Amino acid sequence: MDPNISASALGEPQHLGIGFYLLPFATFLCFLVPVLYIFPPIPATTSDALRSTHTKIGVPPPKSNLRDQHSVRADTGSSISNAGTGSGPVARVKALCVYPIKSCRGIEVTRTKLLPTGLEFDRLYTFAQLKSRFPAAVDDSAEAKDEHTWEFVTQRQFPLLATIKVDVYVPDATKSTVFMEKSSDAWIVMRFPWREPGFRGTMSWVASKIRDGWRGQPEMEVLLPVEFPTDAEIAERGYTREDVKVWKEVVPALNMEKELPGQLCRYLGVSNKLALFRVDPGQLREVYRCAPRKEEAGYQPIVGFQDAYPLHIMNISSLQDFDAKVPKDDELKHLDVRRFRSNIIVSGAPAYDEESWKWVNFTQGTSKVTVPAKFQVSCRTVRCKMPNVDPVTGTRHGAEPDRSLRKLRDVDEGAPRMGCLGMQMCPLFEGTDRVEYMQAWLEVGMDVSVLERGEHVYIKQ
């Protein structure tokens, strides 16, 4: 027999290699994976629906202007060389942040509108829990014993608020089509981690991995309006106008607890009744204490659900100097500036130089904003224990940085034995006789010039 004749040619059985079976399977996967990536078999979310007509504001984390906040170069502003001289700019705007829901995760932006209440979208909502008088006095009336009060809550009581993500979607005219009605409403989407038990929870876990990658986790979404609801919407949705206590002040606001799912209380660990309040634009709080008076500013400064003043500014070099002195451990490697929840973060000025600023002007710098913005620097920011909460994980450190703040930053005679870091500000406007004149724009890259310096003494609430 010719040795060159194959076994198959003689009709003998042939053993097929493993590649014969793997090839069709690999071909199928090559076709299936791109299809699943483009058309994932997961249910559409509220955010998915909004993306068809709206654009989400904010800077993606990989492009954050704060990604180098711990490096040496972070506290130097290019071409900023006049710090402390009184001539020219002393600092530059490094980052801007808004916090639509008080104590929840913020949104970093590169450009934002400045209003009398602070930055646009800032502190529109706050959580509150219903609290009763306890213990009640023996001689209290039945009405007094049944009396309940809504009190705002923050990460101080419920640190997991830090893990609640907040997105703002604004209308995008480029996304409207003949088949899709143009929307003029902006929306807030609040998201918190939640996995249902059983098979449904397993499917949501799988969907989150497909949608967001291996770090994805199941979430529950809550849709909230940016604009204050109309009377008709208030009646239709069952909202109520009630008082909520913010620190020592009682504020009339809109109770929108109807929008909160019960799962949120369980996630946060809230045992009392929980509500979400929307600030009423007709019931804003006037700010006095260290703020300028109407005769000086042209209007009396106002706030929504901010603690005390419309704006909070931080100097990155001050944070770096303080961070270097804070004891570290496995739970605290460094201090993220986001722990301090400031609206405006500047670089280029020496550490704590901002504590002598009294009046400042923001000018164009490397930004595209050509109209300056002026501010009165009201006072130092007196710190509570909230910066002890990690803004990413929502875990609270047992001591720091609160202990170091009280030890190293007890610098204001108006707030003895308290730590201070950052400054509070009020915006000023050229025209104050009409509301539409009371706005300006801020953008990353604007230069900060000091118009007047002086001493600050904090005035307690």
C-alpha positions as CSV (number, residue, x, y, z in Angstrom):
1,M,0.0,0.0,0.0
2,D,1.2,3.4,-0.9
3,P,2.3,5.1,2.4
4,N,1.3,8.5,1.0
5,I,-2.4,7.5,0.9
6,S,-4.2,8.9,4.0
7,A,-6.4,6.9,6.3
8,S,-9.5,8.9,5.4
9,A,-8.9,8.1,1.8
10,L,-9.2,4.4,2.6
11,G,-12.4,4.9,4.5
12,E,-10.9,4.5,7.9
13,P,-12.4,6.6,10.8
14,Q,-10.7,9.9,11.5
15,H,-10.4,11.5,15.0
16,L,-11.3,15.2,14.9
17,G,-9.2,17.7,17.0
18,I,-10.7,19.9,19.7
19,G,-10.4,22.9,17.4
20,F,-13.1,21.4,15.2
21,Y,-15.6,21.8,18.1
22,L,-14.2,25.1,19.5
23,L,-14.3,27.0,16.1
24,P,-18.1,27.2,15.8
25,F,-18.4,28.2,19.5
26,A,-15.8,30.9,19.2
27,T,-17.4,32.2,16.1
28,F,-20.8,32.4,17.9
29,L,-19.2,34.3,20.8
30,C,-17.5,36.8,18.5
31,F,-20.9,37.6,17.1
32,L,-22.8,37.5,20.4
33,V,-20.5,39.7,22.5
34,P,-20.6,42.9,20.3
35,V,-24.4,42.5,20.0
36,L,-24.8,42.2,23.8
37,Y,-22.5,45.2,24.3
38,I,-24.5,47.4,21.9
39,F,-27.9,46.0,22.9
40,P,-27.5,44.7,26.5
41,P,-30.4,42.5,27.7
42,I,-31.1,44.6,30.7
43,P,-34.1,46.7,31.6
44,A,-34.0,50.4,30.8
45,T,-33.5,52.8,33.8
46,T,-34.8,56.3,34.4
47,S,-31.3,57.6,33.5
48,D,-31.4,55.6,30.2
49,A,-34.7,57.3,29.3
50,L,-33.4,60.8,30.2
51,R,-30.2,60.4,28.1
52,S,-32.4,60.3,24.9
53,T,-33.5,63.9,25.5
54,H,-31.1,65.3,28.1
55,T,-27.4,65.7,28.9
56,K,-25.9,64.8,32.2
57,I,-23.8,67.7,33.7
58,G,-20.5,67.1,35.3
59,V,-16.9,66.1,34.7
60,P,-16.2,62.3,34.3
61,P,-14.0,61.0,37.1
62,P,-11.1,60.2,34.8
63,K,-11.0,63.9,33.8
64,S,-11.5,65.4,37.2
65,N,-9.6,68.5,37.9
66,L,-9.0,67.1,41.4
67,R,-7.3,63.9,40.3
68,D,-3.9,65.5,41.2
69,Q,-5.0,67.1,44.4
70,H,-2.4,65.2,46.5
71,S,0.5,66.0,44.2
72,V,2.9,68.9,44.8
73,R,1.9,70.6,41.6
74,A,-1.8,70.7,42.6
75,D,-1.2,73.8,44.9
76,T,0.5,75.8,42.2
77,G,-1.4,77.8,39.7
78,S,0.3,78.5,36.4
79,S,1.3,82.2,36.1
80,I,0.1,82.8,39.6
81,S,3.0,84.5,41.3
82,N,1.5,87.5,43.2
83,A,0.2,85.7,46.3
84,G,0.4,88.0,49.2
85,T,1.7,91.0,47.2
86,G,-1.7,92.7,46.6
87,S,-1.0,93.1,42.9
88,G,-2.7,90.8,40.4
89,P,-4.2,87.4,40.9
90,V,-3.2,85.3,43.9
91,A,-5.0,82.1,43.0
92,R,-6.9,80.3,40.3
93,V,-10.1,78.3,40.3
94,K,-9.1,74.6,40.2
95,A,-12.5,73.0,40.5
96,L,-16.2,73.7,41.0
97,C,-18.6,71.4,42.8
98,V,-22.4,71.4,43.4
99,Y,-24.4,69.3,45.8
100,P,-28.0,69.2,44.7
101,I,-29.1,67.0,47.7
102,K,-27.5,68.0,51.0
103,S,-25.0,65.5,52.3
104,C,-25.2,63.3,49.2
105,R,-22.4,62.9,46.7
106,G,-21.6,66.1,44.8
107,I,-21.1,66.8,41.1
108,E,-17.9,68.4,39.8
109,V,-18.5,70.9,36.9
110,T,-16.2,73.0,34.8
111,R,-18.6,75.9,34.4
112,T,-21.7,77.0,36.4
113,K,-24.1,79.8,36.9
114,L,-23.7,81.9,40.0
115,L,-27.0,83.0,41.8
116,P,-27.7,84.8,45.0
117,T,-28.2,81.4,46.7
118,G,-24.8,80.2,45.4
119,L,-24.1,77.9,42.5
120,E,-26.9,76.7,40.3
121,F,-28.4,73.3,41.5
122,D,-26.6,73.5,44.9
123,R,-28.5,72.3,48.0
124,L,-32.0,72.2,46.5
125,Y,-33.0,69.2,48.6
126,T,-32.3,67.9,52.1
127,F,-33.3,64.8,54.0
128,A,-35.1,65.1,57.3
129,Q,-36.3,62.7,59.9
130,L,-39.4,63.1,62.1
131,K,-38.4,63.5,65.7
132,S,-40.5,63.8,68.8
133,R,-39.8,65.3,72.2
134,F,-38.0,62.8,74.3
135,P,-38.1,62.5,77.2
136,A,-41.4,64.3,77.7
137,A,-42.0,66.1,80.9
138,V,-44.6,64.6,83.3
139,D,-46.7,67.8,83.3
140,D,-46.7,68.1,79.5
141,S,-50.0,68.3,77.8
142,A,-51.2,65.5,75.5
143,E,-50.6,67.8,72.5
144,A,-47.0,68.5,73.6
145,K,-46.3,64.8,74.1
146,D,-47.5,64.1,70.5
147,E,-45.6,67.0,69.0
148,H,-43.2,66.1,66.2
149,T,-40.6,68.1,64.3
150,W,-38.9,67.5,61.0
151,E,-35.1,67.9,61.5
152,F,-32.6,67.8,58.7
153,V,-30.1,64.9,58.7
154,T,-26.6,64.7,57.3
155,Q,-23.6,62.3,57.1
156,R,-23.0,63.1,60.8
157,Q,-26.0,60.9,61.7
158,F,-26.1,58.6,58.6
159,P,-22.7,58.4,56.9
160,L,-24.0,56.2,54.1
161,L,-25.6,59.4,52.7
162,A,-22.1,59.9,51.2
163,T,-22.7,56.9,48.9
164,I,-25.9,58.2,47.4
165,K,-25.1,59.4,43.9
166,V,-26.7,62.4,42.4
167,D,-26.9,63.2,38.7
168,V,-28.4,66.3,37.1
169,Y,-29.8,66.1,33.5
170,V,-30.5,69.3,31.5
171,P,-32.5,69.5,28.3
172,D,-30.4,69.0,25.1
173,A,-31.9,70.6,22.0
174,T,-29.6,68.6,19.7
175,K,-31.4,65.4,20.9
176,S,-34.9,66.4,20.0
177,T,-36.4,64.9,16.8
178,V,-39.7,64.9,15.0
179,F,-40.6,61.7,16.9
180,M,-39.5,63.0,20.3
181,E,-41.0,66.0,22.0
182,K,-38.6,68.6,23.1
183,S,-38.2,68.8,26.9
184,S,-37.6,72.0,28.8
185,D,-37.4,70.5,32.3
186,A,-34.2,69.6,34.1
187,W,-34.2,66.5,36.4
188,I,-32.2,65.1,39.3
189,V,-31.7,61.3,39.5
190,M,-30.8,60.0,42.9
191,R,-29.2,56.5,43.0
192,F,-28.4,54.3,45.9
193,P,-27.0,50.7,46.1
194,W,-29.8,48.2,46.5
195,R,-30.2,44.5,45.6
196,E,-33.5,42.7,45.9
197,P,-33.4,39.2,47.5
198,G,-33.8,36.1,45.4
199,F,-33.7,35.6,41.6
200,R,-34.7,39.2,40.9
201,G,-31.7,40.5,42.9
202,T,-29.4,38.1,41.0
203,M,-30.7,39.4,37.7
204,S,-30.2,43.0,38.8
205,W,-26.6,42.1,39.8
206,V,-25.9,40.6,36.4
207,A,-27.4,43.6,34.7
208,S,-25.3,46.0,36.7
209,K,-22.1,44.1,35.7
210,I,-23.1,44.2,32.0
211,R,-23.9,47.9,32.1
212,D,-21.1,49.3,34.3
213,G,-18.4,46.6,34.2
214,W,-17.1,44.4,37.0
215,R,-17.3,47.3,39.6
216,G,-21.0,47.8,38.8
217,Q,-23.6,47.1,41.5
218,P,-27.4,47.1,41.5
219,E,-28.9,50.5,42.2
220,M,-32.4,51.9,42.8
221,E,-33.2,55.3,41.2
222,V,-35.4,58.1,42.3
223,L,-36.4,60.9,39.8
224,L,-36.8,64.4,41.2
225,P,-37.6,67.7,39.5
226,V,-35.1,70.6,39.5
227,E,-37.8,73.2,39.3
228,F,-40.1,73.8,42.2
229,P,-43.4,72.0,41.5
230,T,-46.5,74.0,40.6
231,D,-49.6,74.0,42.9
232,A,-51.3,71.6,40.6
233,E,-48.3,69.2,40.7
234,I,-48.1,69.5,44.5
235,A,-51.8,68.5,44.8
236,E,-51.5,65.7,42.2
237,R,-48.4,64.2,43.8
238,G,-49.6,64.5,47.4
239,Y,-46.7,66.8,48.5
240,T,-47.2,68.9,51.6
241,R,-45.8,72.3,52.8
242,E,-44.2,71.8,56.2
243,D,-41.5,73.3,58.4
244,V,-38.1,71.6,58.6
245,K,-35.4,72.5,61.2
246,V,-32.0,73.3,59.8
247,W,-29.6,73.8,62.7
248,K,-31.4,76.4,64.8
249,E,-33.6,77.8,62.1
250,V,-37.1,76.6,61.1
251,V,-37.6,76.7,57.4
252,P,-40.9,76.4,55.5
253,A,-40.3,73.9,52.6
254,L,-42.0,71.3,50.5
255,N,-42.2,67.8,51.9
256,M,-41.8,65.3,49.0
257,E,-41.5,62.1,51.0
258,K,-43.9,60.5,48.6
259,E,-41.0,60.1,46.2
260,L,-38.8,58.0,48.6
261,P,-38.9,54.2,48.4
262,G,-39.0,52.3,51.6
263,Q,-35.7,50.6,50.7
264,L,-33.8,53.9,51.2
265,C,-34.6,53.9,55.0
266,R,-33.3,50.4,55.3
267,Y,-30.2,51.2,53.3
268,L,-29.3,54.2,55.4
269,G,-30.3,52.7,58.7
270,V,-33.0,55.3,59.5
271,S,-35.5,54.1,62.1
272,N,-37.6,57.3,62.2
273,K,-39.8,58.5,59.4
274,L,-37.7,59.9,56.6
275,A,-38.6,62.7,54.2
276,L,-37.1,64.6,51.4
277,F,-37.6,68.4,51.4
278,R,-37.4,70.7,48.5
279,V,-36.3,74.3,49.3
280,D,-39.1,76.8,48.6
281,P,-37.7,79.7,46.4
282,G,-40.3,81.9,48.1
283,Q,-39.1,81.0,51.6
284,L,-35.3,81.4,51.4
285,R,-33.4,82.3,54.6
286,E,-31.7,85.7,54.8
287,V,-28.1,85.5,56.0
288,Y,-26.8,88.0,58.6
289,R,-24.0,87.3,61.1
290,C,-20.8,87.8,59.1
291,A,-22.5,88.5,55.8
292,P,-22.7,92.0,54.3
293,R,-25.8,94.1,55.0
294,K,-28.3,95.1,52.3
295,E,-26.9,98.7,52.4
296,E,-23.5,97.3,51.4
297,A,-24.3,94.5,49.0
298,G,-27.5,95.9,47.5
299,Y,-29.5,92.9,48.8
300,Q,-29.5,90.8,51.9
301,P,-27.7,87.5,51.1
302,I,-29.9,84.4,51.1
303,V,-29.5,80.6,51.2
304,G,-31.4,77.5,50.4
305,F,-30.4,74.4,52.3
306,Q,-26.8,75.5,52.8
307,D,-25.7,75.5,56.4
308,A,-25.2,79.2,56.8
309,Y,-23.8,81.0,53.8
310,P,-24.3,80.7,50.0
311,L,-20.7,79.6,49.1
312,H,-17.8,77.7,50.5
313,I,-14.3,78.1,49.2
314,M,-11.2,75.9,49.9
315,N,-7.5,76.5,49.1
316,I,-5.9,73.3,48.0
317,S,-2.5,74.2,49.5
318,S,-4.2,74.7,52.9
319,L,-5.6,71.2,52.7
320,Q,-2.2,69.8,51.8
321,D,-0.5,71.5,54.7
322,F,-3.2,70.3,57.1
323,D,-3.2,66.8,55.6
324,A,0.5,66.4,56.1
325,K,0.0,66.9,59.9
326,V,-3.0,64.5,60.3
327,P,-2.0,61.1,61.7
328,K,-2.7,58.3,59.2
329,D,-3.7,54.7,59.6
330,D,-5.2,51.9,57.5
331,E,-8.5,53.6,57.4
332,L,-7.2,57.1,56.5
333,K,-4.4,57.3,53.9
334,H,-5.0,61.0,52.9
335,L,-7.6,63.7,53.1
336,D,-9.7,64.1,50.0
337,V,-10.8,67.7,49.5
338,R,-14.3,66.4,48.8
339,R,-14.6,65.5,52.5
340,F,-15.1,69.2,53.1
341,R,-17.8,69.7,50.5
342,S,-16.7,73.1,49.2
343,N,-18.1,74.7,46.1
344,I,-15.0,76.5,44.9
345,I,-11.5,75.0,45.1
346,V,-8.6,77.2,44.3
347,S,-4.9,76.6,43.8
348,G,-1.8,78.8,43.7
349,A,-2.1,80.7,47.0
350,P,0.0,80.0,50.0
351,A,-1.5,77.8,52.7
352,Y,-4.2,79.7,54.7
353,D,-3.7,82.9,52.7
354,E,-7.5,82.8,52.1
355,E,-8.1,83.5,55.8
356,S,-7.1,87.1,55.3
357,W,-9.3,87.7,52.3
358,K,-12.2,90.1,52.8
359,W,-13.3,91.0,49.3
360,V,-12.2,89.1,46.2
361,N,-12.7,89.4,42.4
362,F,-12.8,86.5,40.0
363,T,-11.6,87.4,36.5
364,Q,-11.1,85.6,33.2
365,G,-7.7,84.0,33.6
366,T,-7.6,80.9,31.3
367,S,-11.4,80.6,31.3
368,K,-13.8,81.8,28.7
369,V,-15.8,84.0,31.2
370,T,-15.2,87.7,30.4
371,V,-17.4,89.2,33.0
372,P,-15.8,89.4,36.5
373,A,-17.6,88.0,39.6
374,K,-17.2,89.7,43.0
375,F,-17.5,88.2,46.5
376,Q,-17.5,89.1,50.1
377,V,-15.5,86.6,52.1
378,S,-17.7,86.3,55.2
379,C,-15.9,84.1,57.7
380,R,-14.0,80.9,58.4
381,T,-15.8,77.6,58.0
382,V,-16.1,76.0,61.5
383,R,-15.9,72.3,61.2
384,C,-18.2,69.6,62.6
385,K,-17.3,65.9,62.6
386,M,-18.7,65.3,59.1
387,P,-15.3,65.3,57.4
388,N,-14.6,62.1,59.3
389,V,-16.8,60.4,56.7
390,D,-15.0,58.9,53.7
391,P,-16.9,60.5,50.7
392,V,-16.4,57.3,48.6
393,T,-17.2,54.5,51.0
394,G,-19.4,56.3,53.5
395,T,-17.4,54.9,56.4
396,R,-16.7,57.1,59.4
397,H,-13.2,57.4,61.0
398,G,-13.3,57.2,64.7
399,A,-11.1,60.3,65.3
400,E,-9.7,62.1,62.2
401,P,-9.7,64.7,60.9
402,D,-11.9,66.1,63.6
403,R,-9.3,65.6,66.4
404,S,-6.5,67.3,64.4
405,L,-8.8,70.1,63.3
406,R,-9.6,71.0,67.0
407,K,-5.9,70.7,67.9
408,L,-4.2,72.4,65.0
409,R,-6.9,74.7,63.5
410,D,-8.3,76.3,66.7
411,V,-7.6,79.7,65.1
412,D,-10.7,81.8,65.4
413,E,-11.5,83.6,68.7
414,G,-15.2,83.5,67.7
415,A,-15.1,79.7,67.7
416,P,-12.9,78.6,70.6
417,R,-11.9,74.9,70.7
418,M,-13.3,74.4,67.2
419,G,-11.4,73.5,64.1
420,C,-11.6,75.8,61.0
421,L,-10.7,75.1,57.4
422,G,-12.0,76.9,54.4
423,M,-14.0,80.2,54.1
424,Q,-17.6,81.1,53.6
425,M,-18.6,83.7,50.9
426,C,-21.5,85.7,49.6
427,P,-21.8,86.7,45.9
428,L,-22.1,90.3,44.9
429,F,-23.8,91.6,41.8
430,E,-23.7,94.9,39.8
431,G,-27.4,95.2,39.5
432,T,-29.7,94.2,42.4
433,D,-32.9,96.0,41.4
434,R,-34.1,93.1,39.2
435,V,-33.7,89.4,39.8
436,E,-32.5,88.7,36.2
437,Y,-29.5,90.9,36.8
438,M,-28.4,88.9,39.9
439,Q,-26.4,86.2,38.2
440,A,-23.0,85.6,36.8
441,W,-20.8,82.7,35.5
442,L,-17.9,80.9,37.1
443,E,-15.5,78.6,35.3
444,V,-12.4,76.6,36.1
445,G,-9.3,78.7,35.2
446,M,-10.7,82.0,36.5
447,D,-8.1,84.1,38.4
448,V,-8.7,85.2,42.0
449,S,-7.6,88.7,43.0
450,V,-7.8,90.1,46.5
451,L,-9.4,93.5,46.7
452,E,-9.2,93.8,50.5
453,R,-7.6,91.9,53.3
454,G,-8.4,91.9,57.0
455,E,-9.2,89.9,60.2
456,H,-12.1,87.4,60.5
457,V,-14.0,86.7,63.7
458,Y,-16.7,84.0,63.5
459,I,-20.2,84.9,64.8
460,K,-22.1,81.9,66.1
461,Q,-25.7,81.2,65.1
